[in-house]
Amino acid sequence: MKGIDMHEISEKKRGLIKLAEKYGISHKKVITHSQELDVLINKWMEAQQTRRLSIEYIIYHDSNTYKNQSEK
């Protein structure tokens, strides 16, 4: 799966706004587009969370390795 970037989310949001202006917010096309935007945002947030947890693990692991080496 390729990564989701903010440009892709912004483009989807612009499309949603155009559809809402044309059809109104209750139209099936608008609702479907909105749900697709939700999926993109959720995937992006999940990737950010995974990246953050990976960084935290690396920092924790490195600090413990350094601590253990300095105790020897």
PDB file of N, H, CA, C and O in Angstrom:
ATOM      1  N   MET A   1       0.842  -1.187   0.000  1.00  0.00           N
ATOM      2  CA  MET A   1       0.000   0.000   0.000  1.00  0.00           C
ATOM      3  C   MET A   1       0.880   1.240   0.000  1.00  0.00           C
ATOM      4  O   MET A   1       1.785   1.358   0.825  1.00  0.00           O
ATOM      5  N   LYS A   2       0.624   2.154  -0.909  1.00  0.00           N
ATOM      6  H   LYS A   2      -0.111   2.058  -1.580  1.00  0.00           H
ATOM      7  CA  LYS A   2       1.418   3.371  -0.929  1.00  0.00           C
ATOM      8  C   LYS A   2       0.967   4.289   0.195  1.00  0.00           C
ATOM      9  O   LYS A   2      -0.162   4.201   0.678  1.00  0.00           O
ATOM     10  N   GLY A   3       1.861   5.160   0.596  1.00  0.00           N
ATOM     11  H   GLY A   3       2.778   5.232   0.204  1.00  0.00           H
ATOM     12  CA  GLY A   3       1.549   6.082   1.671  1.00  0.00           C
ATOM     13  C   GLY A   3       0.574   7.164   1.230  1.00  0.00           C
ATOM     14  O   GLY A   3       0.522   7.536   0.058  1.00  0.00           O
ATOM     15  N   ILE A   4      -0.178   7.649   2.168  1.00  0.00           N
ATOM     16  H   ILE A   4      -0.136   7.346   3.120  1.00  0.00           H
ATOM     17  CA  ILE A   4      -1.116   8.744   1.928  1.00  0.00           C
ATOM     18  C   ILE A   4      -0.399  10.038   2.284  1.00  0.00           C
ATOM     19  O   ILE A   4       0.217  10.139   3.345  1.00  0.00           O
ATOM     20  N   ASP A   5      -0.477  11.024   1.403  1.00  0.00           N
ATOM     21  H   ASP A   5      -0.977  10.942   0.541  1.00  0.00           H
ATOM     22  CA  ASP A   5       0.132  12.303   1.750  1.00  0.00           C
ATOM     23  C   ASP A   5      -0.940  13.391   1.850  1.00  0.00           C
ATOM     24  O   ASP A   5      -2.078  13.208   1.418  1.00  0.00           O
ATOM     25  N   MET A   6      -0.553  14.500   2.420  1.00  0.00           N
ATOM     26  H   MET A   6       0.371  14.648   2.771  1.00  0.00           H
ATOM     27  CA  MET A   6      -1.506  15.591   2.644  1.00  0.00           C
ATOM     28  C   MET A   6      -2.021  16.173   1.328  1.00  0.00           C
ATOM     29  O   MET A   6      -3.140  16.682   1.274  1.00  0.00           O
ATOM     30  N   HIS A   7      -1.220  16.102   0.275  1.00  0.00           N
ATOM     31  H   HIS A   7      -0.310  15.688   0.318  1.00  0.00           H
ATOM     32  CA  HIS A   7      -1.678  16.603  -1.024  1.00  0.00           C
ATOM     33  C   HIS A   7      -2.888  15.797  -1.508  1.00  0.00           C
ATOM     34  O   HIS A   7      -3.866  16.360  -2.001  1.00  0.00           O
ATOM     35  N   GLU A   8      -2.807  14.493  -1.362  1.00  0.00           N
ATOM     36  H   GLU A   8      -2.012  14.036  -0.962  1.00  0.00           H
ATOM     37  CA  GLU A   8      -3.912  13.625  -1.773  1.00  0.00           C
ATOM     38  C   GLU A   8      -5.174  13.931  -0.966  1.00  0.00           C
ATOM     39  O   GLU A   8      -6.277  13.964  -1.511  1.00  0.00           O
ATOM     40  N   ILE A   9      -5.000  14.153   0.324  1.00  0.00           N
ATOM     41  H   ILE A   9      -4.104  14.127   0.767  1.00  0.00           H
ATOM     42  CA  ILE A   9      -6.134  14.489   1.194  1.00  0.00           C
ATOM     43  C   ILE A   9      -6.715  15.843   0.799  1.00  0.00           C
ATOM     44  O   ILE A   9      -7.934  16.004   0.738  1.00  0.00           O
ATOM     45  N   SER A  10      -5.845  16.812   0.531  1.00  0.00           N
ATOM     46  H   SER A  10      -4.855  16.680   0.581  1.00  0.00           H
ATOM     47  CA  SER A  10      -6.312  18.148   0.134  1.00  0.00           C
ATOM     48  C   SER A  10      -7.088  18.106  -1.176  1.00  0.00           C
ATOM     49  O   SER A  10      -8.113  18.772  -1.320  1.00  0.00           O
ATOM     50  N   GLU A  11      -6.595  17.320  -2.132  1.00  0.00           N
ATOM     51  H   GLU A  11      -5.762  16.779  -2.015  1.00  0.00           H
ATOM     52  CA  GLU A  11      -7.293  17.188  -3.413  1.00  0.00           C
ATOM     53  C   GLU A  11      -8.678  16.569  -3.220  1.00  0.00           C
ATOM     54  O   GLU A  11      -9.656  17.019  -3.817  1.00  0.00           O
ATOM     55  N   LYS A  12      -8.750  15.550  -2.393  1.00  0.00           N
ATOM     56  H   LYS A  12      -7.956  15.185  -1.907  1.00  0.00           H
ATOM     57  CA  LYS A  12     -10.036  14.888  -2.128  1.00  0.00           C
ATOM     58  C   LYS A  12     -10.992  15.866  -1.444  1.00  0.00           C
ATOM     59  O   LYS A  12     -12.189  15.881  -1.735  1.00  0.00           O
ATOM     60  N   LYS A  13     -10.457  16.681  -0.536  1.00  0.00           N
ATOM     61  H   LYS A  13      -9.485  16.669  -0.300  1.00  0.00           H
ATOM     62  CA  LYS A  13     -11.283  17.669   0.167  1.00  0.00           C
ATOM     63  C   LYS A  13     -11.817  18.723  -0.804  1.00  0.00           C
ATOM     64  O   LYS A  13     -12.985  19.105  -0.732  1.00  0.00           O
ATOM     65  N   ARG A  14     -10.956  19.191  -1.714  1.00  0.00           N
ATOM     66  H   ARG A  14     -10.007  18.881  -1.773  1.00  0.00           H
ATOM     67  CA  ARG A  14     -11.411  20.169  -2.714  1.00  0.00           C
ATOM     68  C   ARG A  14     -12.525  19.574  -3.579  1.00  0.00           C
ATOM     69  O   ARG A  14     -13.511  20.241  -3.891  1.00  0.00           O
ATOM     70  N   GLY A  15     -12.348  18.316  -3.956  1.00  0.00           N
ATOM     71  H   GLY A  15     -11.547  17.774  -3.702  1.00  0.00           H
ATOM     72  CA  GLY A  15     -13.388  17.646  -4.740  1.00  0.00           C
ATOM     73  C   GLY A  15     -14.694  17.549  -3.973  1.00  0.00           C
ATOM     74  O   GLY A  15     -15.773  17.725  -4.539  1.00  0.00           O
ATOM     75  N   LEU A  16     -14.590  17.269  -2.687  1.00  0.00           N
ATOM     76  H   LEU A  16     -13.713  17.126  -2.228  1.00  0.00           H
ATOM     77  CA  LEU A  16     -15.782  17.182  -1.840  1.00  0.00           C
ATOM     78  C   LEU A  16     -16.509  18.526  -1.779  1.00  0.00           C
ATOM     79  O   LEU A  16     -17.735  18.579  -1.877  1.00  0.00           O
ATOM     80  N   ILE A  17     -15.765  19.586  -1.621  1.00  0.00           N
ATOM     81  H   ILE A  17     -14.769  19.543  -1.541  1.00  0.00           H
ATOM     82  CA  ILE A  17     -16.369  20.925  -1.554  1.00  0.00           C
ATOM     83  C   ILE A  17     -17.098  21.243  -2.857  1.00  0.00           C
ATOM     84  O   ILE A  17     -18.217  21.758  -2.840  1.00  0.00           O
ATOM     85  N   LYS A  18     -16.459  20.933  -3.988  1.00  0.00           N
ATOM     86  H   LYS A  18     -15.551  20.515  -4.003  1.00  0.00           H
ATOM     87  CA  LYS A  18     -17.098  21.190  -5.288  1.00  0.00           C
ATOM     88  C   LYS A  18     -18.391  20.382  -5.443  1.00  0.00           C
ATOM     89  O   LYS A  18     -19.408  20.902  -5.902  1.00  0.00           O
ATOM     90  N   LEU A  19     -18.336  19.113  -5.056  1.00  0.00           N
ATOM     91  H   LEU A  19     -17.510  18.691  -4.683  1.00  0.00           H
ATOM     92  CA  LEU A  19     -19.545  18.289  -5.147  1.00  0.00           C
ATOM     93  C   LEU A  19     -20.651  18.814  -4.237  1.00  0.00           C
ATOM     94  O   LEU A  19     -21.818  18.845  -4.629  1.00  0.00           O
ATOM     95  N   ALA A  20     -20.291  19.222  -3.036  1.00  0.00           N
ATOM     96  H   ALA A  20     -19.343  19.197  -2.717  1.00  0.00           H
ATOM     97  CA  ALA A  20     -21.287  19.738  -2.089  1.00  0.00           C
ATOM     98  C   ALA A  20     -21.922  21.023  -2.611  1.00  0.00           C
ATOM     99  O   ALA A  20     -23.122  21.243  -2.447  1.00  0.00           O
ATOM    100  N   GLU A  21     -21.106  21.869  -3.240  1.00  0.00           N
ATOM    101  H   GLU A  21     -20.131  21.690  -3.372  1.00  0.00           H
ATOM    102  CA  GLU A  21     -21.651  23.106  -3.815  1.00  0.00           C
ATOM    103  C   GLU A  21     -22.604  22.798  -4.969  1.00  0.00           C
ATOM    104  O   GLU A  21     -23.613  23.479  -5.146  1.00  0.00           O
ATOM    105  N   LYS A  22     -22.282  21.779  -5.743  1.00  0.00           N
ATOM    106  H   LYS A  22     -21.462  21.225  -5.599  1.00  0.00           H
ATOM    107  CA  LYS A  22     -23.092  21.437  -6.913  1.00  0.00           C
ATOM    108  C   LYS A  22     -24.371  20.681  -6.549  1.00  0.00           C
ATOM    109  O   LYS A  22     -25.439  20.969  -7.090  1.00  0.00           O
ATOM    110  N   TYR A  23     -24.262  19.702  -5.621  1.00  0.00           N
ATOM    111  H   TYR A  23     -23.395  19.468  -5.181  1.00  0.00           H
ATOM    112  CA  TYR A  23     -25.382  18.811  -5.340  1.00  0.00           C
ATOM    113  C   TYR A  23     -26.039  19.013  -3.978  1.00  0.00           C
ATOM    114  O   TYR A  23     -27.157  18.547  -3.759  1.00  0.00           O
ATOM    115  N   GLY A  24     -25.366  19.697  -3.069  1.00  0.00           N
ATOM    116  H   GLY A  24     -24.458  20.076  -3.247  1.00  0.00           H
ATOM    117  CA  GLY A  24     -25.871  19.801  -1.698  1.00  0.00           C
ATOM    118  C   GLY A  24     -25.270  18.693  -0.847  1.00  0.00           C
ATOM    119  O   GLY A  24     -24.865  17.649  -1.357  1.00  0.00           O
ATOM    120  N   ILE A  25     -25.220  18.935   0.461  1.00  0.00           N
ATOM    121  H   ILE A  25     -25.549  19.783   0.876  1.00  0.00           H
ATOM    122  CA  ILE A  25     -24.485  18.012   1.334  1.00  0.00           C
ATOM    123  C   ILE A  25     -25.169  16.663   1.551  1.00  0.00           C
ATOM    124  O   ILE A  25     -24.538  15.728   2.044  1.00  0.00           O
ATOM    125  N   SER A  26     -26.430  16.549   1.194  1.00  0.00           N
ATOM    126  H   SER A  26     -26.942  17.308   0.792  1.00  0.00           H
ATOM    127  CA  SER A  26     -27.154  15.291   1.423  1.00  0.00           C
ATOM    128  C   SER A  26     -27.120  14.341   0.233  1.00  0.00           C
ATOM    129  O   SER A  26     -27.598  13.210   0.329  1.00  0.00           O
ATOM    130  N   HIS A  27     -26.569  14.782  -0.874  1.00  0.00           N
ATOM    131  H   HIS A  27     -26.181  15.701  -0.952  1.00  0.00           H
ATOM    132  CA  HIS A  27     -26.561  13.965  -2.087  1.00  0.00           C
ATOM    133  C   HIS A  27     -25.646  12.750  -1.918  1.00  0.00           C
ATOM    134  O   HIS A  27     -24.604  12.819  -1.266  1.00  0.00           O
ATOM    135  N   LYS A  28     -26.066  11.638  -2.526  1.00  0.00           N
ATOM    136  H   LYS A  28     -26.912  11.582  -3.056  1.00  0.00           H
ATOM    137  CA  LYS A  28     -25.314  10.381  -2.420  1.00  0.00           C
ATOM    138  C   LYS A  28     -23.862  10.533  -2.882  1.00  0.00           C
ATOM    139  O   LYS A  28     -22.958   9.974  -2.261  1.00  0.00           O
ATOM    140  N   LYS A  29     -23.628  11.281  -3.964  1.00  0.00           N
ATOM    141  H   LYS A  29     -24.362  11.734  -4.469  1.00  0.00           H
ATOM    142  CA  LYS A  29     -22.259  11.484  -4.459  1.00  0.00           C
ATOM    143  C   LYS A  29     -21.394  12.184  -3.412  1.00  0.00           C
ATOM    144  O   LYS A  29     -20.226  11.843  -3.227  1.00  0.00           O
ATOM    145  N   VAL A  30     -21.979  13.156  -2.739  1.00  0.00           N
ATOM    146  H   VAL A  30     -22.928  13.433  -2.889  1.00  0.00           H
ATOM    147  CA  VAL A  30     -21.248  13.917  -1.719  1.00  0.00           C
ATOM    148  C   VAL A  30     -20.938  13.025  -0.518  1.00  0.00           C
ATOM    149  O   VAL A  30     -19.827  13.049   0.013  1.00  0.00           O
ATOM    150  N   ILE A  31     -21.905  12.257  -0.105  1.00  0.00           N
ATOM    151  H   ILE A  31     -22.807  12.238  -0.536  1.00  0.00           H
ATOM    152  CA  ILE A  31     -21.708  11.368   1.050  1.00  0.00           C
ATOM    153  C   ILE A  31     -20.638  10.319   0.738  1.00  0.00           C
ATOM    154  O   ILE A  31     -19.773  10.045   1.570  1.00  0.00           O
ATOM    155  N   THR A  32     -20.698   9.739  -0.453  1.00  0.00           N
ATOM    156  H   THR A  32     -21.400   9.962  -1.129  1.00  0.00           H
ATOM    157  CA  THR A  32     -19.694   8.745  -0.848  1.00  0.00           C
ATOM    158  C   THR A  32     -18.299   9.361  -0.878  1.00  0.00           C
ATOM    159  O   THR A  32     -17.343   8.766  -0.383  1.00  0.00           O
ATOM    160  N   HIS A  33     -18.186  10.545  -1.454  1.00  0.00           N
ATOM    161  H   HIS A  33     -18.963  11.029  -1.857  1.00  0.00           H
ATOM    162  CA  HIS A  33     -16.897  11.241  -1.530  1.00  0.00           C
ATOM    163  C   HIS A  33     -16.385  11.564  -0.124  1.00  0.00           C
ATOM    164  O   HIS A  33     -15.192  11.437   0.154  1.00  0.00           O
ATOM    165  N   SER A  34     -17.285  11.978   0.745  1.00  0.00           N
ATOM    166  H   SER A  34     -18.253  12.081   0.519  1.00  0.00           H
ATOM    167  CA  SER A  34     -16.921  12.283   2.130  1.00  0.00           C
ATOM    168  C   SER A  34     -16.394  11.040   2.846  1.00  0.00           C
ATOM    169  O   SER A  34     -15.426  11.114   3.604  1.00  0.00           O
ATOM    170  N   GLN A  35     -17.031   9.913   2.602  1.00  0.00           N
ATOM    171  H   GLN A  35     -17.817   9.853   1.986  1.00  0.00           H
ATOM    172  CA  GLN A  35     -16.580   8.657   3.215  1.00  0.00           C
ATOM    173  C   GLN A  35     -15.204   8.253   2.685  1.00  0.00           C
ATOM    174  O   GLN A  35     -14.378   7.730   3.433  1.00  0.00           O
ATOM    175  N   GLU A  36     -14.962   8.495   1.409  1.00  0.00           N
ATOM    176  H   GLU A  36     -15.633   8.920   0.802  1.00  0.00           H
ATOM    177  CA  GLU A  36     -13.641   8.214   0.837  1.00  0.00           C
ATOM    178  C   GLU A  36     -12.579   9.108   1.475  1.00  0.00           C
ATOM    179  O   GLU A  36     -11.466   8.661   1.751  1.00  0.00           O
ATOM    180  N   LEU A  37     -12.929  10.369   1.706  1.00  0.00           N
ATOM    181  H   LEU A  37     -13.833  10.733   1.481  1.00  0.00           H
ATOM    182  CA  LEU A  37     -12.018  11.285   2.389  1.00  0.00           C
ATOM    183  C   LEU A  37     -11.741  10.801   3.805  1.00  0.00           C
ATOM    184  O   LEU A  37     -10.601  10.848   4.266  1.00  0.00           O
ATOM    185  N   ASP A  38     -12.767  10.341   4.490  1.00  0.00           N
ATOM    186  H   ASP A  38     -13.693  10.303   4.116  1.00  0.00           H
ATOM    187  CA  ASP A  38     -12.586   9.793   5.846  1.00  0.00           C
ATOM    188  C   ASP A  38     -11.588   8.637   5.848  1.00  0.00           C
ATOM    189  O   ASP A  38     -10.737   8.546   6.733  1.00  0.00           O
ATOM    190  N   VAL A  39     -11.696   7.761   4.860  1.00  0.00           N
ATOM    191  H   VAL A  39     -12.388   7.835   4.141  1.00  0.00           H
ATOM    192  CA  VAL A  39     -10.780   6.618   4.774  1.00  0.00           C
ATOM    193  C   VAL A  39      -9.344   7.104   4.592  1.00  0.00           C
ATOM    194  O   VAL A  39      -8.430   6.602   5.246  1.00  0.00           O
ATOM    195  N   LEU A  40      -9.146   8.075   3.709  1.00  0.00           N
ATOM    196  H   LEU A  40      -9.889   8.482   3.178  1.00  0.00           H
ATOM    197  CA  LEU A  40      -7.798   8.619   3.498  1.00  0.00           C
ATOM    198  C   LEU A  40      -7.238   9.224   4.780  1.00  0.00           C
ATOM    199  O   LEU A  40      -6.085   8.982   5.138  1.00  0.00           O
ATOM    200  N   ILE A  41      -8.056  10.006   5.461  1.00  0.00           N
ATOM    201  H   ILE A  41      -8.993  10.203   5.170  1.00  0.00           H
ATOM    202  CA  ILE A  41      -7.610  10.645   6.704  1.00  0.00           C
ATOM    203  C   ILE A  41      -7.273   9.591   7.753  1.00  0.00           C
ATOM    204  O   ILE A  41      -6.258   9.702   8.441  1.00  0.00           O
ATOM    205  N   ASN A  42      -8.111   8.578   7.878  1.00  0.00           N
ATOM    206  H   ASN A  42      -8.935   8.488   7.319  1.00  0.00           H
ATOM    207  CA  ASN A  42      -7.843   7.512   8.851  1.00  0.00           C
ATOM    208  C   ASN A  42      -6.550   6.773   8.532  1.00  0.00           C
ATOM    209  O   ASN A  42      -5.775   6.468   9.439  1.00  0.00           O
ATOM    210  N   LYS A  43      -6.304   6.479   7.255  1.00  0.00           N
ATOM    211  H   LYS A  43      -6.933   6.727   6.518  1.00  0.00           H
ATOM    212  CA  LYS A  43      -5.056   5.814   6.866  1.00  0.00           C
ATOM    213  C   LYS A  43      -3.854   6.703   7.177  1.00  0.00           C
ATOM    214  O   LYS A  43      -2.831   6.222   7.664  1.00  0.00           O
ATOM    215  N   TRP A  44      -3.980   8.000   6.895  1.00  0.00           N
ATOM    216  H   TRP A  44      -4.811   8.391   6.499  1.00  0.00           H
ATOM    217  CA  TRP A  44      -2.886   8.928   7.166  1.00  0.00           C
ATOM    218  C   TRP A  44      -2.606   8.986   8.669  1.00  0.00           C
ATOM    219  O   TRP A  44      -1.451   8.948   9.091  1.00  0.00           O
ATOM    220  N   MET A  45      -3.664   9.078   9.469  1.00  0.00           N
ATOM    221  H   MET A  45      -4.603   9.109   9.126  1.00  0.00           H
ATOM    222  CA  MET A  45      -3.488   9.140  10.922  1.00  0.00           C
ATOM    223  C   MET A  45      -2.868   7.850  11.457  1.00  0.00           C
ATOM    224  O   MET A  45      -2.022   7.891  12.349  1.00  0.00           O
ATOM    225  N   GLU A  46      -3.281   6.718  10.919  1.00  0.00           N
ATOM    226  H   GLU A  46      -3.969   6.684  10.194  1.00  0.00           H
ATOM    227  CA  GLU A  46      -2.715   5.433  11.342  1.00  0.00           C
ATOM    228  C   GLU A  46      -1.220   5.372  11.010  1.00  0.00           C
ATOM    229  O   GLU A  46      -0.417   4.904  11.817  1.00  0.00           O
ATOM    230  N   ALA A  47      -0.858   5.846   9.825  1.00  0.00           N
ATOM    231  H   ALA A  47      -1.510   6.227   9.169  1.00  0.00           H
ATOM    232  CA  ALA A  47       0.556   5.859   9.433  1.00  0.00           C
ATOM    233  C   ALA A  47       1.363   6.776  10.343  1.00  0.00           C
ATOM    234  O   ALA A  47       2.491   6.450  10.715  1.00  0.00           O
ATOM    235  N   GLN A  48       0.785   7.932  10.705  1.00  0.00           N
ATOM    236  H   GLN A  48      -0.131   8.197  10.403  1.00  0.00           H
ATOM    237  CA  GLN A  48       1.486   8.855  11.603  1.00  0.00           C
ATOM    238  C   GLN A  48       1.689   8.219  12.972  1.00  0.00           C
ATOM    239  O   GLN A  48       2.755   8.356  13.573  1.00  0.00           O
ATOM    240  N   GLN A  49       0.680   7.531  13.458  1.00  0.00           N
ATOM    241  H   GLN A  49      -0.186   7.420  12.970  1.00  0.00           H
ATOM    242  CA  GLN A  49       0.763   6.870  14.767  1.00  0.00           C
ATOM    243  C   GLN A  49       1.826   5.774  14.738  1.00  0.00           C
ATOM    244  O   GLN A  49       2.626   5.653  15.666  1.00  0.00           O
ATOM    245  N   THR A  50       1.832   4.980  13.671  1.00  0.00           N
ATOM    246  H   THR A  50       1.182   5.079  12.917  1.00  0.00           H
ATOM    247  CA  THR A  50       2.825   3.911  13.533  1.00  0.00           C
ATOM    248  C   THR A  50       4.226   4.496  13.487  1.00  0.00           C
ATOM    249  O   THR A  50       5.143   3.980  14.126  1.00  0.00           O
ATOM    250  N   ARG A  51       4.392   5.575  12.729  1.00  0.00           N
ATOM    251  H   ARG A  51       3.648   5.995  12.210  1.00  0.00           H
ATOM    252  CA  ARG A  51       5.698   6.232  12.624  1.00  0.00           C
ATOM    253  C   ARG A  51       6.131   6.756  13.992  1.00  0.00           C
ATOM    254  O   ARG A  51       7.293   6.608  14.373  1.00  0.00           O
ATOM    255  N   ARG A  52       5.211   7.363  14.728  1.00  0.00           N
ATOM    256  H   ARG A  52       4.268   7.483  14.419  1.00  0.00           H
ATOM    257  CA  ARG A  52       5.534   7.906  16.049  1.00  0.00           C
ATOM    258  C   ARG A  52       5.945   6.787  17.003  1.00  0.00           C
ATOM    259  O   ARG A  52       6.925   6.920  17.736  1.00  0.00           O
ATOM    260  N   LEU A  53       5.200   5.692  16.991  1.00  0.00           N
ATOM    261  H   LEU A  53       4.404   5.584  16.395  1.00  0.00           H
ATOM    262  CA  LEU A  53       5.528   4.569  17.872  1.00  0.00           C
ATOM    263  C   LEU A  53       6.881   3.965  17.511  1.00  0.00           C
ATOM    264  O   LEU A  53       7.632   3.554  18.396  1.00  0.00           O
ATOM    265  N   SER A  54       7.197   3.908  16.221  1.00  0.00           N
ATOM    266  H   SER A  54       6.587   4.242  15.502  1.00  0.00           H
ATOM    267  CA  SER A  54       8.497   3.390  15.792  1.00  0.00           C
ATOM    268  C   SER A  54       9.623   4.271  16.302  1.00  0.00           C
ATOM    269  O   SER A  54      10.647   3.773  16.770  1.00  0.00           O
ATOM    270  N   ILE A  55       9.435   5.569  16.212  1.00  0.00           N
ATOM    271  H   ILE A  55       8.603   5.974  15.831  1.00  0.00           H
ATOM    272  CA  ILE A  55      10.450   6.505  16.693  1.00  0.00           C
ATOM    273  C   ILE A  55      10.608   6.377  18.202  1.00  0.00           C
ATOM    274  O   ILE A  55      11.728   6.368  18.712  1.00  0.00           O
ATOM    275  N   GLU A  56       9.491   6.279  18.915  1.00  0.00           N
ATOM    276  H   GLU A  56       8.581   6.286  18.500  1.00  0.00           H
ATOM    277  CA  GLU A  56       9.567   6.116  20.370  1.00  0.00           C
ATOM    278  C   GLU A  56      10.300   4.830  20.734  1.00  0.00           C
ATOM    279  O   GLU A  56      11.088   4.815  21.680  1.00  0.00           O
ATOM    280  N   TYR A  57      10.050   3.759  19.999  1.00  0.00           N
ATOM    281  H   TYR A  57       9.410   3.772  19.231  1.00  0.00           H
ATOM    282  CA  TYR A  57      10.727   2.488  20.275  1.00  0.00           C
ATOM    283  C   TYR A  57      12.233   2.633  20.060  1.00  0.00           C
ATOM    284  O   TYR A  57      13.033   2.186  20.882  1.00  0.00           O
ATOM    285  N   ILE A  58      12.603   3.257  18.958  1.00  0.00           N
ATOM    286  H   ILE A  58      11.953   3.620  18.290  1.00  0.00           H
ATOM    287  CA  ILE A  58      14.025   3.441  18.661  1.00  0.00           C
ATOM    288  C   ILE A  58      14.690   4.271  19.747  1.00  0.00           C
ATOM    289  O   ILE A  58      15.773   3.921  20.216  1.00  0.00           O
ATOM    290  N   ILE A  59      14.064   5.356  20.149  1.00  0.00           N
ATOM    291  H   ILE A  59      13.184   5.641  19.768  1.00  0.00           H
ATOM    292  CA  ILE A  59      14.634   6.216  21.190  1.00  0.00           C
ATOM    293  C   ILE A  59      14.762   5.441  22.495  1.00  0.00           C
ATOM    294  O   ILE A  59      15.802   5.501  23.151  1.00  0.00           O
ATOM    295  N   TYR A  60      13.722   4.719  22.876  1.00  0.00           N
ATOM    296  H   TYR A  60      12.877   4.670  22.344  1.00  0.00           H
ATOM    297  CA  TYR A  60      13.753   3.950  24.120  1.00  0.00           C
ATOM    298  C   TYR A  60      14.824   2.869  24.045  1.00  0.00           C
ATOM    299  O   TYR A  60      15.615   2.706  24.975  1.00  0.00           O
ATOM    300  N   HIS A  61      14.848   2.135  22.942  1.00  0.00           N
ATOM    301  H   HIS A  61      14.206   2.268  22.187  1.00  0.00           H
ATOM    302  CA  HIS A  61      15.808   1.043  22.778  1.00  0.00           C
ATOM    303  C   HIS A  61      17.240   1.584  22.803  1.00  0.00           C
ATOM    304  O   HIS A  61      18.105   1.020  23.473  1.00  0.00           O
ATOM    305  N   ASP A  62      17.490   2.671  22.079  1.00  0.00           N
ATOM    306  H   ASP A  62      16.788   3.129  21.535  1.00  0.00           H
ATOM    307  CA  ASP A  62      18.830   3.255  22.046  1.00  0.00           C
ATOM    308  C   ASP A  62      19.256   3.767  23.411  1.00  0.00           C
ATOM    309  O   ASP A  62      20.411   3.600  23.801  1.00  0.00           O
ATOM    310  N   SER A  63      18.335   4.392  24.146  1.00  0.00           N
ATOM    311  H   SER A  63      17.397   4.528  23.829  1.00  0.00           H
ATOM    312  CA  SER A  63      18.700   4.928  25.460  1.00  0.00           C
ATOM    313  C   SER A  63      18.998   3.800  26.437  1.00  0.00           C
ATOM    314  O   SER A  63      19.896   3.930  27.269  1.00  0.00           O
ATOM    315  N   ASN A  64      18.262   2.694  26.353  1.00  0.00           N
ATOM    316  H   ASN A  64      17.532   2.588  25.678  1.00  0.00           H
ATOM    317  CA  ASN A  64      18.540   1.546  27.223  1.00  0.00           C
ATOM    318  C   ASN A  64      19.849   0.866  26.839  1.00  0.00           C
ATOM    319  O   ASN A  64      20.593   0.417  27.711  1.00  0.00           O
ATOM    320  N   THR A  65      20.135   0.786  25.549  1.00  0.00           N
ATOM    321  H   THR A  65      19.531   1.151  24.841  1.00  0.00           H
ATOM    322  CA  THR A  65      21.398   0.200  25.103  1.00  0.00           C
ATOM    323  C   THR A  65      22.562   1.030  25.622  1.00  0.00           C
ATOM    324  O   THR A  65      23.542   0.485  26.129  1.00  0.00           O
ATOM    325  N   TYR A  66      22.453   2.345  25.497  1.00  0.00           N
ATOM    326  H   TYR A  66      21.657   2.788  25.085  1.00  0.00           H
ATOM    327  CA  TYR A  66      23.502   3.239  25.981  1.00  0.00           C
ATOM    328  C   TYR A  66      23.662   3.097  27.493  1.00  0.00           C
ATOM    329  O   TYR A  66      24.782   3.038  28.001  1.00  0.00           O
ATOM    330  N   LYS A  67      22.544   3.043  28.206  1.00  0.00           N
ATOM    331  H   LYS A  67      21.634   3.091  27.794  1.00  0.00           H
ATOM    332  CA  LYS A  67      22.573   2.914  29.664  1.00  0.00           C
ATOM    333  C   LYS A  67      23.250   1.606  30.068  1.00  0.00           C
ATOM    334  O   LYS A  67      24.092   1.589  30.966  1.00  0.00           O
ATOM    335  N   ASN A  68      22.880   0.511  29.402  1.00  0.00           N
ATOM    336  H   ASN A  68      22.196   0.525  28.673  1.00  0.00           H
ATOM    337  CA  ASN A  68      23.467  -0.792  29.722  1.00  0.00           C
ATOM    338  C   ASN A  68      24.959  -0.832  29.412  1.00  0.00           C
ATOM    339  O   ASN A  68      25.725  -1.451  30.150  1.00  0.00           O
ATOM    340  N   GLN A  69      25.376  -0.191  28.347  1.00  0.00           N
ATOM    341  H   GLN A  69      24.754   0.312  27.747  1.00  0.00           H
ATOM    342  CA  GLN A  69      26.793  -0.172  27.992  1.00  0.00           C
ATOM    343  C   GLN A  69      27.598   0.663  28.978  1.00  0.00           C
ATOM    344  O   GLN A  69      28.742   0.327  29.284  1.00  0.00           O
ATOM    345  N   SER A  70      27.022   1.730  29.469  1.00  0.00           N
ATOM    346  H   SER A  70      26.092   2.003  29.221  1.00  0.00           H
ATOM    347  CA  SER A  70      27.751   2.593  30.403  1.00  0.00           C
ATOM    348  C   SER A  70      27.852   1.970  31.790  1.00  0.00           C
ATOM    349  O   SER A  70      28.703   2.364  32.588  1.00  0.00           O
ATOM    350  N   GLU A  71      26.982   0.992  32.084  1.00  0.00           N
ATOM    351  H   GLU A  71      26.290   0.672  31.436  1.00  0.00           H
ATOM    352  CA  GLU A  71      27.033   0.319  33.386  1.00  0.00           C
ATOM    353  C   GLU A  71      28.109  -0.760  33.420  1.00  0.00           C
ATOM    354  O   GLU A  71      28.466  -1.233  34.499  1.00  0.00           O
ATOM    355  N   LYS A  72      28.628  -1.154  32.275  1.00  0.00           N
ATOM    356  H   LYS A  72      28.339  -0.770  31.399  1.00  0.00           H
ATOM    357  CA  LYS A  72      29.628  -2.233  32.217  1.00  0.00           C
ATOM    358  C   LYS A  72      30.996  -1.739  32.598  1.00  0.00           C
ATOM    359  O   LYS A  72      31.953  -2.513  32.603  1.00  0.00           O
TER     360      LYS A  72
END
